[in-house]
Amino acid sequence: MTNRAIGVFDSGIGGLSVLQALRVKLPHENFIYIADSGHSPYGERDETHVLARSRAIVNHLVGQNVKALVIACNTATAVAIHLLREEYPELPLIGVEPALKPAVALSKTGHIGVMATRSTLGSAKFQALLNSMTARATFVVQACDGLADAIERSVETEDTSKIIALCTQYVGAMGLLGNNSGQIDSLVLGCTHYPFASEHLRTLLGQDVQIVDNGEAVARQTQRLVQTMQVEPHPASLAAPGSVSLFSTGPPQTLQAAARRWLSLTVPVGQLSF
Ligand code: DGL
């Protein structure tokens, strides 16, 4: 019996930050990763586009017989996960959302910055999450137009000047940072692309501000879910390292270079044309 793969997708390379955490927690699982780079970025597009693309990718991955699916994109989760759950009631679906709760637990000043895409911040799902947390902390939310796209483009050009300029602009707009009263001491990265800018963010933030992302929490949730799944007996092959298959709807070399650079993965990238 073969061990069915876990599907993972994002608008582009950002979901690799989640895949990285998944591979640490679930080293024997097989993963199929799709970067929808031919139709990205999602963060400044309307909900109809993000929903249509999420549907098309989930439909494709279901056709590949995945046993579970991780939406490694805050924007697609915010816009589409509730509808996809209705459409695929049998499919275990895990999403990502900005890690407000973990940030509240970590913050000493009670002032938390949130960087995310415009679509994520404007979604009803995020607004509900934010409303449920506002009694416990003060949140400063910052839409980061263009940042995911700049991270995506820098992979090939290796030119990080736009990432640095945008991070400087957006971090600067959030107000005072530090661990004194009234200062933001925790910064939530609410887009899976942003961990790949954390080196530049760290330079801007200094050492007193903690960066909070949710890759590891999503991996833990996926691990729990996979462990409780009774859909197939654990095959002997689970003792072997799992495989990763990479696909892109855009230029394969972007995903290939990002996977090599950030995950030390040197597998070929298949081209998808839907
Ligand atoms: N990586 C995505 C997210 O987590 C979206 C980036 C984009 O396509 O704008 O929101």
Residues whose N, C-alpha, C, O or C-beta is under 5 A from the ligand:
A	BS01	DGL	S11 G14 S40 P41 Y42 G43 E44 A72 C73 N74 T75 T117 A148 G190 C191 T192 H193
